[in-house]
Amino acid sequence: MSNVTSEERQPSVLMTVHDLGQTLKVSIRSIWRFRRSGLLPEPIRIGGAIRWRSEDVARWIEQGCPAVNQQVLESEGQA
């Protein structure tokens, strides 16, 4: 018998750049800039499409939107 709840078994909802922009209340251009700067959770690629897992985005927001890739920020002199 498994201890996994039905909520845990549900697949993650994948968010488009438009969905993420609406969630964060920023422009699409800002999303791409944040991604390039290492400020967003790592997206996944499906063919040529880029998507973010909604649970990764929710966790990132709950943590206060920390920079995800500190090395990128340090190399750009932003850390």
Biotite code that builds the C-alpha atoms (Angstrom):
import biotite.structure as struc

atoms = struc.array([
    struc.Atom([0.000, 0.000, 0.000], chain_id="A", res_id=1, res_name="MET", atom_name="CA", element="C"),
    struc.Atom([1.394, 3.365, -0.992], chain_id="A", res_id=2, res_name="SER", atom_name="CA", element="C"),
    struc.Atom([1.498, 6.483, 1.191], chain_id="A", res_id=3, res_name="ASN", atom_name="CA", element="C"),
    struc.Atom([1.374, 8.753, -1.860], chain_id="A", res_id=4, res_name="VAL", atom_name="CA", element="C"),
    struc.Atom([-1.744, 10.916, -1.984], chain_id="A", res_id=5, res_name="THR", atom_name="CA", element="C"),
    struc.Atom([-3.664, 11.528, -5.192], chain_id="A", res_id=6, res_name="SER", atom_name="CA", element="C"),
    struc.Atom([-2.437, 15.145, -5.107], chain_id="A", res_id=7, res_name="GLU", atom_name="CA", element="C"),
    struc.Atom([1.199, 14.002, -5.143], chain_id="A", res_id=8, res_name="GLU", atom_name="CA", element="C"),
    struc.Atom([0.583, 11.701, -8.127], chain_id="A", res_id=9, res_name="ARG", atom_name="CA", element="C"),
    struc.Atom([-0.898, 14.406, -10.325], chain_id="A", res_id=10, res_name="GLN", atom_name="CA", element="C"),
    struc.Atom([1.422, 15.564, -13.069], chain_id="A", res_id=11, res_name="PRO", atom_name="CA", element="C"),
    struc.Atom([2.825, 19.048, -12.822], chain_id="A", res_id=12, res_name="SER", atom_name="CA", element="C"),
    struc.Atom([1.069, 21.745, -14.803], chain_id="A", res_id=13, res_name="VAL", atom_name="CA", element="C"),
    struc.Atom([3.438, 23.210, -17.350], chain_id="A", res_id=14, res_name="LEU", atom_name="CA", element="C"),
    struc.Atom([3.455, 26.971, -17.755], chain_id="A", res_id=15, res_name="MET", atom_name="CA", element="C"),
    struc.Atom([4.250, 28.866, -20.935], chain_id="A", res_id=16, res_name="THR", atom_name="CA", element="C"),
    struc.Atom([6.204, 32.113, -20.921], chain_id="A", res_id=17, res_name="VAL", atom_name="CA", element="C"),
    struc.Atom([2.840, 33.909, -21.155], chain_id="A", res_id=18, res_name="HIS", atom_name="CA", element="C"),
    struc.Atom([1.466, 32.004, -18.141], chain_id="A", res_id=19, res_name="ASP", atom_name="CA", element="C"),
    struc.Atom([4.583, 32.797, -16.130], chain_id="A", res_id=20, res_name="LEU", atom_name="CA", element="C"),
    struc.Atom([4.423, 36.467, -17.103], chain_id="A", res_id=21, res_name="GLY", atom_name="CA", element="C"),
    struc.Atom([0.801, 36.648, -15.954], chain_id="A", res_id=22, res_name="GLN", atom_name="CA", element="C"),
    struc.Atom([1.626, 34.886, -12.694], chain_id="A", res_id=23, res_name="THR", atom_name="CA", element="C"),
    struc.Atom([4.511, 37.251, -11.932], chain_id="A", res_id=24, res_name="LEU", atom_name="CA", element="C"),
    struc.Atom([2.733, 40.315, -13.381], chain_id="A", res_id=25, res_name="LYS", atom_name="CA", element="C"),
    struc.Atom([5.664, 41.143, -15.650], chain_id="A", res_id=26, res_name="VAL", atom_name="CA", element="C"),
    struc.Atom([6.178, 41.368, -19.400], chain_id="A", res_id=27, res_name="SER", atom_name="CA", element="C"),
    struc.Atom([7.261, 38.477, -21.576], chain_id="A", res_id=28, res_name="ILE", atom_name="CA", element="C"),
    struc.Atom([10.475, 40.354, -22.273], chain_id="A", res_id=29, res_name="ARG", atom_name="CA", element="C"),
    struc.Atom([11.156, 40.502, -18.515], chain_id="A", res_id=30, res_name="SER", atom_name="CA", element="C"),
    struc.Atom([10.684, 36.726, -18.247], chain_id="A", res_id=31, res_name="ILE", atom_name="CA", element="C"),
    struc.Atom([13.354, 36.122, -20.890], chain_id="A", res_id=32, res_name="TRP", atom_name="CA", element="C"),
    struc.Atom([15.658, 38.650, -19.221], chain_id="A", res_id=33, res_name="ARG", atom_name="CA", element="C"),
    struc.Atom([15.127, 37.007, -15.796], chain_id="A", res_id=34, res_name="PHE", atom_name="CA", element="C"),
    struc.Atom([15.804, 33.580, -17.309], chain_id="A", res_id=35, res_name="ARG", atom_name="CA", element="C"),
    struc.Atom([19.010, 34.744, -18.991], chain_id="A", res_id=36, res_name="ARG", atom_name="CA", element="C"),
    struc.Atom([20.153, 36.300, -15.703], chain_id="A", res_id=37, res_name="SER", atom_name="CA", element="C"),
    struc.Atom([19.552, 33.106, -13.701], chain_id="A", res_id=38, res_name="GLY", atom_name="CA", element="C"),
    struc.Atom([16.705, 34.572, -11.667], chain_id="A", res_id=39, res_name="LEU", atom_name="CA", element="C"),
    struc.Atom([14.034, 31.988, -12.531], chain_id="A", res_id=40, res_name="LEU", atom_name="CA", element="C"),
    struc.Atom([13.685, 28.271, -11.834], chain_id="A", res_id=41, res_name="PRO", atom_name="CA", element="C"),
    struc.Atom([15.137, 26.167, -14.617], chain_id="A", res_id=42, res_name="GLU", atom_name="CA", element="C"),
    struc.Atom([12.586, 25.498, -17.378], chain_id="A", res_id=43, res_name="PRO", atom_name="CA", element="C"),
    struc.Atom([12.192, 22.247, -19.277], chain_id="A", res_id=44, res_name="ILE", atom_name="CA", element="C"),
    struc.Atom([12.282, 21.832, -23.054], chain_id="A", res_id=45, res_name="ARG", atom_name="CA", element="C"),
    struc.Atom([9.701, 19.870, -24.986], chain_id="A", res_id=46, res_name="ILE", atom_name="CA", element="C"),
    struc.Atom([10.867, 19.890, -28.573], chain_id="A", res_id=47, res_name="GLY", atom_name="CA", element="C"),
    struc.Atom([11.378, 23.577, -29.289], chain_id="A", res_id=48, res_name="GLY", atom_name="CA", element="C"),
    struc.Atom([9.004, 24.716, -26.526], chain_id="A", res_id=49, res_name="ALA", atom_name="CA", element="C"),
    struc.Atom([10.155, 26.023, -23.150], chain_id="A", res_id=50, res_name="ILE", atom_name="CA", element="C"),
    struc.Atom([7.919, 25.381, -20.148], chain_id="A", res_id=51, res_name="ARG", atom_name="CA", element="C"),
    struc.Atom([8.153, 25.851, -16.385], chain_id="A", res_id=52, res_name="TRP", atom_name="CA", element="C"),
    struc.Atom([6.723, 23.392, -13.863], chain_id="A", res_id=53, res_name="ARG", atom_name="CA", element="C"),
    struc.Atom([4.057, 25.189, -11.863], chain_id="A", res_id=54, res_name="SER", atom_name="CA", element="C"),
    struc.Atom([5.208, 23.493, -8.650], chain_id="A", res_id=55, res_name="GLU", atom_name="CA", element="C"),
    struc.Atom([8.790, 24.772, -9.201], chain_id="A", res_id=56, res_name="ASP", atom_name="CA", element="C"),
    struc.Atom([7.478, 28.305, -9.753], chain_id="A", res_id=57, res_name="VAL", atom_name="CA", element="C"),
    struc.Atom([5.210, 28.116, -6.674], chain_id="A", res_id=58, res_name="ALA", atom_name="CA", element="C"),
    struc.Atom([8.088, 26.855, -4.496], chain_id="A", res_id=59, res_name="ARG", atom_name="CA", element="C"),
    struc.Atom([10.372, 29.595, -5.861], chain_id="A", res_id=60, res_name="TRP", atom_name="CA", element="C"),
    struc.Atom([7.772, 32.273, -5.015], chain_id="A", res_id=61, res_name="ILE", atom_name="CA", element="C"),
    struc.Atom([7.246, 30.811, -1.517], chain_id="A", res_id=62, res_name="GLU", atom_name="CA", element="C"),
    struc.Atom([11.020, 31.041, -0.968], chain_id="A", res_id=63, res_name="GLN", atom_name="CA", element="C"),
    struc.Atom([10.957, 34.746, -1.808], chain_id="A", res_id=64, res_name="GLY", atom_name="CA", element="C"),
    struc.Atom([12.049, 34.506, -5.469], chain_id="A", res_id=65, res_name="CYS", atom_name="CA", element="C"),
    struc.Atom([15.752, 33.912, -4.791], chain_id="A", res_id=66, res_name="PRO", atom_name="CA", element="C"),
    struc.Atom([18.280, 33.959, -7.620], chain_id="A", res_id=67, res_name="ALA", atom_name="CA", element="C"),
    struc.Atom([18.440, 30.364, -8.810], chain_id="A", res_id=68, res_name="VAL", atom_name="CA", element="C"),
    struc.Atom([21.764, 30.451, -10.607], chain_id="A", res_id=69, res_name="ASN", atom_name="CA", element="C"),
    struc.Atom([24.238, 32.385, -8.485], chain_id="A", res_id=70, res_name="GLN", atom_name="CA", element="C"),
    struc.Atom([27.122, 31.575, -10.869], chain_id="A", res_id=71, res_name="GLN", atom_name="CA", element="C"),
    struc.Atom([25.414, 33.381, -13.742], chain_id="A", res_id=72, res_name="VAL", atom_name="CA", element="C"),
    struc.Atom([24.833, 36.444, -11.546], chain_id="A", res_id=73, res_name="LEU", atom_name="CA", element="C"),
    struc.Atom([28.427, 36.472, -10.314], chain_id="A", res_id=74, res_name="GLU", atom_name="CA", element="C"),
    struc.Atom([29.817, 36.239, -13.851], chain_id="A", res_id=75, res_name="SER", atom_name="CA", element="C"),
    struc.Atom([27.668, 39.221, -14.832], chain_id="A", res_id=76, res_name="GLU", atom_name="CA", element="C"),
    struc.Atom([28.765, 41.191, -11.754], chain_id="A", res_id=77, res_name="GLY", atom_name="CA", element="C"),
    struc.Atom([25.248, 41.327, -10.266], chain_id="A", res_id=78, res_name="GLN", atom_name="CA", element="C"),
    struc.Atom([25.802, 39.327, -7.063], chain_id="A", res_id=79, res_name="ALA", atom_name="CA", element="C"),
])
